[in-house]
Amino acid sequence: MDFEIEIVTLSKQGGRDYNEDAFGHWNDERHVLCVVADGAGGHGGGDVASTVIRRSVLDGFAARPGIDAGALRQLLERANLDVVARQAEGGKLAAMRSTVVLAAIDLQAQQVTFAHSGDSRAYLFRHGAVARRTIDHSLVQQMVAGGMLDEEGARLHPQRNMLLSALGSVDPAPEIAVSERIVLQVGDVLLLCTDGLWEPLGDASLLDTLRSSRDASQWVEKLDAQVKARAKPGHDNYTALALWVHEDDETTRLMI
């Protein structure tokens, strides 16, 4: 059975002066690559870091498309070095960093692989539930793993923004996590997003809005409305890239 992948995106500056998030996607007849990055560093450095990562990842994947875990790890290692190279320019770029999350899809094999560093997340929703989710590289996630917090407690913890990894460092090198290949099914929904989206909403709201949406566009509109309704003044930039897997009896194509 062939797939049709529908992609809908959202990126807003929220309560900040400018948007330091970046996102992008690339595809050919067989492969799809989607990436989301959340820059940090202040005074304009974060948006440079996230943009560098987007360009590095998309260009690298286009040169050698595939969903092999080793190749995807190398993509993020290369992006990390590209950010470090720009840090050498000094000024506002010297301390810039960025989280990153990507999803690489092989349409022929009907499989996806996730890779990430930091607390930008990838979700796989199946049959109205969270089937998979990346694990944040953050202090509160370590506390969850140690049994000191539950997921809801971590989302509201005052140190929830303390990252243990992000791109933009050589010593120590950033932690990069790559999933195994995951077989996709018709009806699956993928979400790549920054913490500016998942943090104010939580997994329960992501699911509630998904279950009440007829298509990707409506879901993303509801996510946008929910962030605006729940987020506090001065809240973070927020970015979402939603992919819906549909059945296509004729040919596999990408709807953007």
Buried (B, 14 or more C-beta within 10 A) or exposed (E): EBBBBBBBBBBBBBBBEEBBBBBBBBBEEEBBBBBBBBBBBEEBBBBBBBBBBBBBBBBBBEEEBBBBBEBBBBBBBBBBBBBBEBBEEEEBBEBBBBBBBBBBBBBEEBBBBBBBBBBBBBBBBBEEEBEBBBEBBBBBBBBBEEEEBEEEEBBEBEEBBEBBBBBBBEEEEBEBBBBEBBEBBBEBBBBBBBBBBBBBBBBEBBBBBBEEBEEBBBBBBBBBEBBBEEBEEEBBBBBBBBBBBBEBEEEBBBEE
